[in-house]
Amino acid sequence: MTIFDLDVERISPALVNVASVPQRSPFRYPGGKTWLIPTVRQWLKQEGQEVSFLVEPFAGGGIVSLTAAFEKLAEHITMVEMDEEVAAVWEVILNGKNKWLADKIFSFDLTLDNIKSELDNPDKQIHDKAFCTILKNRIFHGGILAKGSGMIKNGENGKGIASRWYPKTLHDRILAISFVKGKIDFIAGNAFEIMERNLTNPKAYFFIDPPYTVAGKRLYTHFNIDHEQLFSLASRLKGKFMLTYDDTNEIRQLADKYQLQYKTIPMKTTHHTKKNEIIISDNFAWWVES
Ligand SMILES: C[S@@+](CC[C@H](N)C(=O)[O-])C[C@H]1O[C@@H](n2cnc3c(N)ncnc32)[C@H](O)[C@@H]1O
């Protein structure tokens, strides 16, 4: 682990040491769940054997899928993401020119002129799109790709746009994923459809991390989902699931309406304020009180 690995993830659980979670994703994902990984590990280990099928319907930075693949917590994994820019990254890393992408990042000279010419290229192929997504994710405020986001000005220690650009670390993470990509399918599509398709599979584990009701709009291009429909779907899954949300009255009411159990878990935001998130699950036999 490098110092960068510790630095990238500033959101941490109030009670868990994030250093125990290897950073495997090339993204610094807004609303990313690296901080929840210790809890996700407990959830995936609930039957005392490797999970046969894990679905991550709102994959984003994909830290749960990657961790499950590397740590042999799941044999087969399906990641789903609707955002075209984010999807391009996963397509290229898992099924495309991953070495090209890793090398392009490693050798890129991060100047404003070079950034502009990459982003303004009108004729992008999928690997160019993937590169531009990683570039934006690293040089835009908070890694936010949604409209209205813009480049970091001062950044950490006055390093500006370079303050989150770690070419060697990103190169290595992308190539490392090759070792587990045989276990992972990526679908550029709609979470609801894939969940519906696997509704009656008793062996499936669903890690569901949708855009939240309050912050979603600012953070993601695709934020507008039907939260009630998601609760309804979750309540009908025959497999196991873990659904995460912000702790609001609306979400507690939906959980009650669909008779779903939940727990709260404390975390620290990027601004170092503490808040609670909600974990909803089909059962909590796996939950360890901290
Ligand atoms: C909270 S983020 C997931 C973060 C992820 N768990 C991580 O740790 O990086 C929610 C993601 O869902 C995606 N999304 C929104 N609506 C979707 C849909 N209907 N189907 C698939 N993905 C969707 C957004 O683009 C966003 O990447």
The ligand as a MOL file (V3000), in Angstrom:
LIG
                    3D

  0  0  0     0  0            999 V3000
M  V30 BEGIN CTAB
M  V30 COUNTS 27 29 0 0 0
M  V30 BEGIN ATOM
M  V30 1 C -24.0920 5.8580 -4.6520 0
M  V30 2 S -23.4170 5.5870 -6.2420 0 CHG=1
M  V30 3 C -22.6450 4.0150 -6.0830 0
M  V30 4 C -21.3100 4.1120 -5.4160 0
M  V30 5 C -20.5960 2.7840 -5.2940 0
M  V30 6 N -21.2480 1.9220 -4.3240 0
M  V30 7 C -19.1360 2.9840 -4.9020 0
M  V30 8 O -18.7280 2.5800 -3.7990 0
M  V30 9 O -18.4080 3.5730 -5.6960 0 CHG=-1
M  V30 10 C -24.8260 5.2730 -7.2250 0
M  V30 11 C -24.5230 4.9460 -8.6920 0
M  V30 12 O -25.7200 4.5010 -9.3320 0
M  V30 13 C -25.7020 4.9390 -10.6920 0
M  V30 14 N -27.0940 4.8530 -11.1880 0
M  V30 15 C -28.1080 5.7140 -11.0060 0
M  V30 16 N -29.2630 5.2420 -11.5080 0
M  V30 17 C -28.9780 4.0060 -12.0180 0
M  V30 18 C -29.7530 2.9760 -12.6340 0
M  V30 19 N -31.0730 3.1230 -12.8170 0
M  V30 20 N -29.1390 1.8400 -13.0040 0
M  V30 21 C -27.8010 1.6690 -12.8150 0
M  V30 22 N -27.0160 2.6000 -12.2260 0
M  V30 23 C -27.5870 3.7510 -11.8200 0
M  V30 24 C -25.1020 6.3150 -10.6240 0
M  V30 25 O -24.5690 6.6870 -11.8810 0
M  V30 26 C -24.0290 6.1130 -9.5480 0
M  V30 27 O -22.8150 5.7290 -10.1350 0
M  V30 END ATOM
M  V30 BEGIN BOND
M  V30 1 1 1 2
M  V30 2 1 2 3
M  V30 3 1 2 10
M  V30 4 1 3 4
M  V30 5 1 4 5
M  V30 6 1 5 6
M  V30 7 1 5 7
M  V30 8 2 7 8
M  V30 9 1 7 9
M  V30 10 1 10 11
M  V30 11 1 11 12
M  V30 12 1 11 26
M  V30 13 1 12 13
M  V30 14 1 13 14
M  V30 15 1 13 24
M  V30 16 1 14 15
M  V30 17 1 14 23
M  V30 18 2 15 16
M  V30 19 1 16 17
M  V30 20 1 17 18
M  V30 21 2 17 23
M  V30 22 1 18 19
M  V30 23 2 18 20
M  V30 24 1 20 21
M  V30 25 2 21 22
M  V30 26 1 22 23
M  V30 27 1 24 25
M  V30 28 1 24 26
M  V30 29 1 26 27
M  V30 END BOND
M  V30 END CTAB
M  END
